[in-house]
Structure formats: C-alpha cells, structure tokens
C-alpha cells in the first residue's frame, strides 16, 4: 500500500523561506511523477510544481524562480524549497504521486494523480 506523508509546513514572514518534504513508501510503479499542489478554502486545488522520473521539473508561473522542487531517489522523498514567500502562497500544500499521465502535459490536473498526502499548512504573514 502506497503512503504519502508531508512534513515541514509552518508559519513564516513574507520574504522568508520554508521547505516542505514528502516521503513516499510502498511505491511499485514506474514511470512516475511527483508533484505539489496547494489549496485555499473555497478554491480548487492548484498545481504548484512537479518532477518526473527523468528529473524534468515544471512550475506554475507564479512560483517560477522562487520555488524549487527536487527529490532524493534513495529516500523516495521529494522536497519543495520555497523562497521569497508571499502572503498569497498561504495554503495547504499537498504532495501527489502519479503514473504515466502525470508525466505529460496533463500534469497540472489533480485527477491524474493516484496517491495523495494529507497536506501540510503553510502560512505566510505580511
């Protein structure tokens, strides 16, 4: 059984940095992609960034240049380093694991991801 567990959220001032982590266990499929989404109340879940099995990375326009997604294959862990944080970045951040469709242009769609974590709150104060 695949388990996805996020950690590292918290409260930070605007302009600060934070790193969230996502550990995956029990994965048996490939090729695959791992991604971060975020969601605020009453809004749809929004794609933030993803990384494919071949280390190609993709970012939502508003975070490009500020956020960096990376992974440690040995630990089956993906990280999201968030710099120059803004109050608009406040959200619950979710980690997702996908199969083939998540490595394609459909990567921004939550529905193509198979496994999800429980989410971690990131709050950026002004």
C-alpha positions, 0 to 999 in steps of 0.5 A, a space after each residue: 500500500 502506497 503512503 504519502 506523508 508531508 512534513 515541514 509546513 509552518 508559519 513564516 514572514 513574507 520574504 522568508 523561506 520554508 521547505 516542505 518534504 514528502 516521503 513516499 513508501 510502498 511505491 511499485 510503479 514506474 514511470 512516475 511523477 511527483 508533484 505539489 499542489 496547494 489549496 485555499 478554502 473555497 478554491 480548487 486545488 492548484 498545481 504548484 510544481 512537479 518532477 518526473 522520473 527523468 528529473 524534468 521539473 515544471 512550475 506554475 508561473 507564479 512560483 517560477 524562480 522562487 520555488 524549487 522542487 527536487 527529490 532524493 531517489 534513495 529516500 523516495 522523498 521529494 522536497 519543495 524549497 520555497 523562497 521569497 514567500 508571499 502572503 498569497 502562497 498561504 495554503 495547504 500544500 499537498 504532495 501527489 504521486 502519479 503514473 504515466 499521465 502525470 508525466 505529460 502535459 496533463 500534469 497540472 490536473 489533480 485527477 491524474 494523480 493516484 496517491 495523495 498526502 494529507 497536506 501540510 499548512 503553510 502560512 505566510 504573514 505580511 
